[in-house]
Amino acid sequence: MDQIQTFVENATRDEGIDVDDIHYWRSKLFSNFIAFLLSVCLIGLIPGVIVAFQYGYTFIGFYAVIAVLSTALVSLNDKINLQGRKYFVFAMSYSVGVILVIGLGQYGIGILYLLALSIFVTLTFSRFCAYCSVTFNFVLCVFCAFIIHYKLFNSPLLKEYDLNLWLAVSSNLIFLNLVCVLLINTTINILEQAIVKEKVIKVELGLSNHQLKESEAQYKTLFSQSPMPMWVLNRENLMFLQVNDAALQNYGYTREEFLSMTIQDIKLEEDMETFYENMQISNKPGTLIRDITKHRRKNNDVFYVEVSLNSIQLGGNLASLVIARDITEHIRHTNAIERQNKKLREISYIQSHFVRAPLARILGLVDLIGNTDQEPELLTYLDQSAKELDEIIRKITNHTIDF
């Protein structure tokens, strides 16, 4: 059975239909109908043909065999358009139903054929075709009513039914037929809406995934090509999870070496306590911690870095994104300025306390000599020179302090 079904599906497959389309499932049902029909039709065909020959209905027996064979040949012929094959199959099936009703008067069996075929049309064709099948059954019932009432030709229906009985039976057929078609169409309509909604969701998810992939690609590009050394730490064991090229160049390790190390391999022992404190503060994602510390390169060179530490989610786990900016030159420059300022302060101190002390004594002596009236002209020059020296030292001191 599985082999027959696979063969029929391959023969009746419509390559132009997307799986996320109601028409795909209609074609799938048609394939299953053909597969089941070819598999089990002999159960009803053989006894029916034998009985038809026994009771003299030779034409009907031959027609049943021809209908089955032609249905098999046409439905499996992939050179014929699939829609055309569908129409042919159901036309042959309906013709068998008509013959059962009019030619044999077997309305009990015929009604099953007509009702079942209408359901199959509803499942495998459009809603318009489904209502056309109901209309066909209605027209057939009206035609049979004319045969019974006006005795148009010698049909077994004339022996089995009068007009009132026929109207009662056929009206129930149309009623059941219409109810089945309405229910199936409503179900298919809901299913179609669900398929369309699912398709829209898939498209939106596809766009979202595409955007996420683009964002991820941009993040990886920014991370890997950033001129600043960056890495991602496992907050539990402090292992390096990711590291960019700038970190490899700055610290001198290969990527494999970096990913086998912990943060303790590049930090100084005395800085670890501060690092643990910063890790505790940055437990919540979005908390940014900045710190100035020292790191060690592979060649044991120690240098200053300004570290920015932020918690992120990586693979469902909390990790730390670290950016380490080398500020060694900035620290050296700052230290050099500080040393220069210290020297200038020392010079200012010397000028204020050591140069001015003897100068003050000179001024005192000049004042004392001036009071004794000895060598007034010399004393005048000495006084002027001392005052000029004092003024110059004062200016130097003021400039040193301002600097």
C-alpha positions as CSV (number, residue, x, y, z in Angstrom):
1,M,0.0,0.0,0.0
2,D,2.8,2.4,0.9
3,Q,4.5,1.7,-2.4
4,I,1.3,2.4,-4.4
5,Q,0.7,5.6,-2.4
6,T,4.3,6.8,-3.1
7,F,3.9,5.9,-6.8
8,V,0.6,7.8,-7.1
9,E,2.0,10.8,-5.2
10,N,4.9,11.0,-7.6
11,A,2.6,10.8,-10.6
12,T,0.1,13.4,-9.3
13,R,2.5,15.8,-7.7
14,D,2.1,19.5,-8.6
15,E,5.6,21.0,-8.4
16,G,4.3,24.6,-8.7
17,I,2.4,24.5,-5.4
18,D,4.0,25.6,-2.1
19,V,3.6,23.3,0.9
20,D,2.2,26.2,2.8
21,D,-0.8,26.5,0.6
22,I,-4.3,24.9,0.8
23,H,-4.0,23.8,-2.8
24,Y,-1.1,21.6,-1.9
25,W,-3.2,19.7,0.6
26,R,-6.1,19.5,-1.9
27,S,-3.7,17.8,-4.3
28,K,-2.5,15.6,-1.5
29,L,-6.0,14.4,-0.8
30,F,-6.6,13.7,-4.5
31,S,-3.4,11.6,-4.6
32,N,-4.6,9.6,-1.6
33,F,-8.0,9.2,-3.2
34,I,-6.5,7.7,-6.3
35,A,-4.2,5.5,-4.3
36,F,-7.0,4.1,-2.2
37,L,-9.3,3.8,-5.2
38,L,-6.8,1.7,-7.1
39,S,-6.0,-0.4,-4.0
40,V,-9.5,-1.3,-2.9
41,C,-11.7,-0.8,-6.0
42,L,-11.6,-4.5,-6.9
43,I,-13.5,-5.3,-3.7
44,G,-16.6,-3.7,-5.2
45,L,-15.8,-4.0,-8.9
46,I,-15.5,-7.8,-9.2
47,P,-18.7,-8.7,-7.5
48,G,-20.5,-5.9,-9.2
49,V,-19.4,-6.9,-12.7
50,I,-20.3,-10.5,-12.1
51,V,-23.8,-9.7,-10.9
52,A,-24.2,-7.2,-13.9
53,F,-23.4,-10.0,-16.4
54,Q,-25.6,-12.5,-14.6
55,Y,-28.7,-10.2,-14.7
56,G,-28.1,-9.1,-18.2
57,Y,-26.7,-5.7,-17.6
58,T,-23.7,-6.3,-19.9
59,F,-23.2,-2.6,-20.8
60,I,-23.1,-1.6,-17.2
61,G,-20.5,-4.3,-16.3
62,F,-18.3,-3.3,-19.2
63,Y,-18.7,0.4,-18.4
64,A,-17.6,-0.2,-14.8
65,V,-14.4,-1.9,-16.0
66,I,-13.7,0.8,-18.6
67,A,-14.3,3.5,-16.0
68,V,-11.8,2.0,-13.5
69,L,-9.1,1.4,-16.2
70,S,-9.5,4.8,-17.8
71,T,-9.4,6.5,-14.3
72,A,-6.1,4.7,-13.5
73,L,-4.6,5.5,-16.9
74,V,-5.5,9.2,-17.0
75,S,-4.9,10.0,-13.3
76,L,-1.4,8.6,-13.5
77,N,-0.5,10.2,-16.8
78,D,1.8,13.1,-15.8
79,K,1.7,14.4,-19.4
80,I,-1.8,15.6,-18.8
81,N,-2.4,18.7,-16.7
82,L,-3.2,17.8,-13.1
83,Q,-6.4,19.9,-13.0
84,G,-7.6,18.1,-16.2
85,R,-6.9,14.7,-14.7
86,K,-9.0,15.7,-11.6
87,Y,-11.9,16.7,-13.7
88,F,-11.7,13.5,-15.8
89,V,-11.6,11.3,-12.7
90,F,-14.6,12.8,-11.1
91,A,-16.5,13.0,-14.3
92,M,-16.0,9.2,-14.7
93,S,-17.0,8.7,-11.1
94,Y,-20.2,10.7,-11.5
95,S,-21.1,8.8,-14.6
96,V,-20.9,5.6,-12.7
97,G,-23.2,7.1,-10.0
98,V,-25.7,8.3,-12.7
99,I,-25.8,4.8,-14.2
100,L,-26.3,3.2,-10.8
101,V,-29.3,5.5,-10.2
102,I,-31.0,5.6,-13.6
103,G,-29.7,2.3,-15.2
104,L,-30.2,0.0,-12.2
105,G,-32.6,1.9,-10.1
106,Q,-30.3,1.3,-7.2
107,Y,-30.7,4.6,-5.5
108,G,-29.4,3.2,-2.2
109,I,-26.0,2.5,-3.7
110,G,-26.2,5.5,-6.0
111,I,-26.9,7.9,-3.2
112,L,-23.7,6.8,-1.5
113,Y,-21.7,7.4,-4.6
114,L,-23.2,10.8,-5.2
115,L,-22.8,11.9,-1.6
116,A,-19.3,10.6,-1.4
117,L,-18.2,12.1,-4.7
118,S,-19.6,15.5,-3.6
119,I,-17.5,15.3,-0.4
120,F,-14.4,14.4,-2.4
121,V,-15.0,17.3,-4.8
122,T,-15.4,19.6,-1.8
123,L,-12.1,18.4,-0.3
124,T,-10.0,18.4,-3.5
125,F,-11.5,21.3,-5.6
126,S,-12.5,24.9,-4.9
127,R,-15.6,26.0,-3.1
128,F,-17.2,26.8,-6.4
129,C,-16.8,23.3,-7.6
130,A,-18.1,22.0,-4.4
131,Y,-21.4,23.8,-4.8
132,C,-21.5,22.8,-8.4
133,S,-21.5,19.2,-7.3
134,V,-24.5,19.9,-5.0
135,T,-26.2,21.5,-8.0
136,F,-25.4,18.5,-10.2
137,N,-27.0,16.2,-7.6
138,F,-30.0,18.4,-7.4
139,V,-30.4,18.5,-11.2
140,L,-30.0,14.7,-11.4
141,C,-32.7,14.2,-8.8
142,V,-35.0,16.5,-10.7
143,F,-34.3,14.7,-13.9
144,C,-35.1,11.3,-12.2
145,A,-38.3,12.8,-10.9
146,F,-39.3,13.7,-14.5
147,I,-38.5,10.1,-15.6
148,I,-40.7,8.7,-12.9
149,H,-43.6,11.1,-13.4
150,Y,-43.7,11.3,-17.2
151,K,-42.2,7.8,-17.8
152,L,-39.7,9.2,-20.3
153,F,-38.1,5.8,-20.9
154,N,-38.2,2.3,-19.3
155,S,-36.0,2.8,-16.2
156,P,-35.9,0.5,-13.2
157,L,-36.8,3.6,-11.2
158,L,-40.4,3.3,-12.4
159,K,-40.7,0.0,-10.6
160,E,-39.0,1.1,-7.4
161,Y,-40.4,4.5,-6.8
162,D,-43.4,6.7,-7.3
163,L,-43.1,10.5,-7.5
164,N,-43.8,11.2,-3.8
165,L,-41.4,8.6,-2.5
166,W,-38.7,9.8,-4.9
167,L,-39.1,13.4,-3.8
168,A,-38.9,12.4,-0.1
169,V,-35.7,10.4,-0.7
170,S,-34.0,12.9,-3.1
171,S,-34.7,15.9,-0.8
172,N,-32.9,14.1,2.0
173,L,-29.9,13.5,-0.3
174,I,-29.7,17.2,-1.2
175,F,-30.1,18.2,2.4
176,L,-27.3,15.9,3.6
177,N,-25.2,16.9,0.6
178,L,-25.5,20.6,1.3
179,V,-24.8,20.2,5.1
180,C,-21.7,18.1,4.4
181,V,-20.4,20.7,1.8
182,L,-21.1,23.6,4.1
183,L,-19.3,22.0,7.1
184,I,-16.3,20.9,5.1
185,N,-16.0,24.3,3.4
186,T,-16.2,26.0,6.8
187,T,-13.5,23.7,8.1
188,I,-11.3,24.2,5.1
189,N,-11.7,28.0,5.3
190,I,-10.6,28.0,8.9
191,L,-7.7,25.7,7.9
192,E,-6.7,28.0,5.1
193,Q,-6.8,31.0,7.3
194,A,-4.5,29.2,9.8
195,I,-2.1,28.2,7.0
196,V,-2.0,31.8,5.7
197,K,-1.4,33.1,9.3
198,E,1.3,30.5,9.8
199,K,2.9,31.5,6.5
200,V,2.8,35.2,7.5
201,I,4.3,34.3,10.9
202,K,7.1,32.3,9.2
203,V,7.8,35.3,6.9
204,E,8.0,37.6,9.9
205,L,10.1,35.2,11.8
206,G,12.3,34.8,8.8
207,L,12.8,38.6,8.7
208,S,13.4,38.7,12.4
209,N,16.0,35.9,12.2
210,H,17.6,37.7,9.2
211,Q,17.7,40.9,11.2
212,L,19.1,39.1,14.2
213,K,21.7,37.5,12.0
214,E,22.6,40.9,10.6
215,S,22.9,42.3,14.1
216,E,25.0,39.4,15.2
217,A,27.2,39.8,12.2
218,Q,27.6,43.5,12.9
219,Y,28.4,42.8,16.5
220,K,31.0,40.3,15.6
221,T,32.5,42.7,13.1
222,L,32.6,45.5,15.7
223,F,34.0,43.1,18.2
224,S,36.7,41.5,16.1
225,Q,37.8,44.6,14.2
226,S,37.7,47.0,17.1
227,P,41.1,48.8,17.6
228,M,40.5,48.5,21.4
229,P,41.4,45.2,23.0
230,M,38.2,43.4,24.0
231,W,37.2,40.0,25.4
232,V,34.3,38.2,27.0
233,L,34.8,36.5,30.3
234,N,33.0,33.6,31.9
235,R,31.8,35.1,35.2
236,E,32.0,31.7,37.0
237,N,35.6,30.5,36.3
238,L,36.9,33.8,34.8
239,M,38.0,32.0,31.6
240,F,38.2,33.9,28.3
241,L,35.3,33.0,26.1
242,Q,36.0,35.3,23.1
243,V,38.9,37.7,22.4
244,N,39.4,40.1,19.5
245,D,42.5,40.7,17.3
246,A,43.5,43.9,19.0
247,A,43.9,42.0,22.3
248,L,46.0,39.4,20.6
249,Q,48.3,42.0,19.2
250,N,48.5,44.1,22.4
251,Y,49.1,41.2,24.8
252,G,51.2,39.0,22.5
253,Y,49.2,35.7,23.0
254,T,47.7,33.6,20.3
255,R,43.9,33.1,20.3
256,E,44.3,29.5,21.4
257,E,46.5,30.6,24.3
258,F,44.0,33.3,25.3
259,L,41.1,31.0,25.3
260,S,42.9,28.6,27.6
261,M,43.7,31.3,30.2
262,T,41.9,33.1,32.9
263,I,41.9,36.8,33.8
264,Q,44.4,36.1,36.6
265,D,47.0,35.3,33.9
266,I,47.1,38.9,32.8
267,K,46.4,40.8,36.0
268,L,48.7,41.5,38.9
269,E,48.0,39.7,42.2
270,E,47.5,42.9,44.2
271,D,44.7,44.0,41.8
272,M,42.6,40.9,42.0
273,E,40.6,41.9,45.2
274,T,39.5,45.1,43.4
275,F,38.6,43.1,40.4
276,Y,36.3,40.7,42.4
277,E,34.6,43.7,44.0
278,N,33.9,45.2,40.5
279,M,32.5,41.8,39.3
280,Q,30.1,41.8,42.2
281,I,28.9,45.4,41.5
282,S,28.3,44.5,37.8
283,N,26.1,41.5,38.4
284,K,23.1,43.1,36.7
285,P,23.2,43.5,32.9
286,G,23.7,47.1,31.8
287,T,25.8,48.1,34.8
288,L,29.1,49.6,33.5
289,I,32.2,49.6,35.7
290,R,35.3,51.6,34.9
291,D,38.7,51.1,36.6
292,I,42.3,51.9,36.1
293,T,44.6,48.9,36.8
294,K,47.7,47.1,35.6
295,H,48.0,44.2,33.1
296,R,50.8,41.9,32.1
297,R,51.8,41.0,28.6
298,K,53.1,37.6,27.5
299,N,56.7,39.0,27.7
300,N,56.0,40.1,31.3
301,D,55.8,43.8,30.5
302,V,53.4,45.5,32.9
303,F,51.3,48.4,31.6
304,Y,48.4,50.5,32.7
305,V,44.9,50.0,31.3
306,E,41.6,51.7,31.7
307,V,39.1,48.8,32.0
308,S,35.4,49.1,31.1
309,L,33.4,46.1,32.4
310,N,29.8,45.3,31.5
311,S,27.6,42.3,32.0
312,I,25.9,40.7,29.0
313,Q,23.9,37.6,28.2
314,L,25.8,35.0,26.1
315,G,24.2,31.7,25.3
316,G,21.7,32.1,28.1
317,N,24.4,32.7,30.7
318,L,25.7,35.9,32.3
319,A,29.1,36.9,31.0
320,S,31.3,40.0,31.2
321,L,32.3,42.1,28.2
322,V,35.6,43.9,28.9
323,I,37.3,46.7,27.0
324,A,40.9,47.4,28.0
325,R,42.4,50.7,26.8
326,D,46.2,51.0,27.1
327,I,46.8,54.3,29.0
328,T,50.5,53.7,29.8
329,E,51.7,56.7,27.8
330,H,49.0,58.9,29.4
331,I,50.1,57.7,32.8
332,R,53.7,58.4,32.0
333,H,52.9,61.8,30.7
334,T,50.8,62.6,33.8
335,N,53.6,61.4,36.0
336,A,56.2,63.4,34.2
337,I,54.0,66.6,34.6
338,E,53.6,65.7,38.3
339,R,57.3,65.3,38.8
340,Q,57.9,68.7,37.0
341,N,55.4,70.4,39.2
342,K,57.0,68.9,42.2
343,K,60.4,70.3,41.2
344,L,58.9,73.7,40.5
345,R,57.3,73.6,43.9
346,E,60.7,72.8,45.4
347,I,62.3,75.7,43.5
348,S,59.6,78.0,44.7
349,Y,60.2,76.8,48.3
350,I,63.9,77.3,48.0
351,Q,63.5,80.8,46.5
352,S,60.9,81.7,49.2
353,H,62.9,80.4,52.2
354,F,66.6,80.3,51.3
355,V,67.1,83.1,48.8
356,R,64.9,85.6,50.6
357,A,66.4,85.0,54.0
358,P,69.9,86.5,53.3
359,L,68.3,89.1,51.2
360,A,66.2,90.1,54.2
361,R,69.3,90.4,56.2
362,I,70.9,92.6,53.6
363,L,68.0,94.9,53.6
364,G,68.2,95.1,57.4
365,L,71.8,96.0,57.3
366,V,71.2,98.6,54.7
367,D,68.6,100.1,56.9
368,L,71.0,100.0,59.9
369,I,73.9,101.6,57.9
370,G,71.5,104.2,56.6
371,N,70.7,105.3,60.1
372,T,74.5,105.8,61.0
373,D,75.0,108.4,58.2
374,Q,78.0,106.5,56.7
375,E,78.6,106.5,53.0
376,P,75.1,107.5,52.0
377,E,75.7,107.3,48.2
378,L,76.9,103.7,48.3
379,L,74.1,102.8,50.6
380,T,71.7,104.2,48.1
381,Y,72.9,102.0,45.3
382,L,73.0,99.0,47.7
383,D,69.4,99.7,48.6
384,Q,68.3,99.9,45.0
385,S,70.1,96.7,44.0
386,A,68.6,94.8,47.0
387,K,65.1,96.0,46.1
388,E,65.6,95.1,42.5
389,L,66.8,91.6,43.5
390,D,63.8,91.2,45.8
391,E,61.4,92.3,43.1
392,I,63.0,89.8,40.6
393,I,62.8,86.9,43.1
394,R,59.2,87.8,43.9
395,K,58.3,87.7,40.2
396,I,60.1,84.3,39.8
397,T,58.3,82.9,42.8
398,N,54.9,84.2,41.6
399,H,55.5,82.7,38.1
400,T,56.6,79.4,39.6
401,I,53.4,79.1,41.7
402,D,51.2,80.0,38.8
403,F,52.9,77.4,36.6
